[in-house]
């Protein structure tokens, strides 16, 4: 597959032929940075793990050059960190038995530039090669600019496809802002209770981040456990671990549906719920 940058990589853990590896994909996740997929798209990883008819493929859009670093990584240059983070992502792909892992190597500035179409063209090529049933990306209420850039370019890529070639479901997932605030009837709640040991390993393998000052391993598993416990106030837990998502499928069914208005509607429903409860009980 021809991608925009000569430094882009495609890793296939089981060494299957490229076309076959990509064509078997059923679940595709598109994230900004190395480790974002394992934090936000665990539903897809678990759904495909060990299933002969389901396969997860990951796409990391950026090169990871700007990540924070300390400890043994404190003196690493941006170039050295890019190598380390790519290796860590490949380790995660091996642990999770991914169909394939793309490392597109774009700088964050390219992702945040609305005029830069190169990342979108990469995604169009990947979507055509994989034809996934489900796509996961960052949620549009995330507070990280690069994450929002990835979400917007993913939406643009999907909308560039004929409707018959688009995924059936499109989800915006949790990283830099969780989705607990959404009304229960609005949020998608994934039961991700199984393979807890593997989930921990998938995030812990990013040692440059975890030992480098960001305990994503503990925070991610803690969020999933908190989601499960605080999901229903008047019922026992339905799951041990849960991950939340915003259903973005309407945005790929209706090309004229505005993303900002779509998210604002969710926020306004949340605001009305809070105001209504206060008005009713005070």
Order of alpha helices (4+ residues) and beta strands (2+ residues): beta-alpha-beta-alpha-alpha-beta-alpha-beta-alpha-alpha-beta-alpha-beta-beta-alpha-alpha-alpha-beta-alpha-alpha
